[in-house]
């Protein structure tokens, strides 16, 4: 049986599962109409949209994990700020991208 977790723990787990491409486990953390938006890219919708976007992204970079910078929650809102670490596949260069993960 899954142990209860805080909202922040749940968001961290969800983000890790998406990064690891464990789509079946990650689906438990999203509603069917989830919107996923990265930077200036157009948003994608649903688990299929997230999966397809990340499959395209993974042809260019490989996710290496996050470094936590800030976490905050108030009522049912969670915000996590991280540095996302990626390895660019064409030259094995490490890229660090600041990211904010808001949920409600």
Helices and strands as residue ranges (DSSP letters): H 7-19, H 23-26, G 27-29, E 35-36, E 44-45, H 46-57, E 61-74, E 77-88, E 93-103
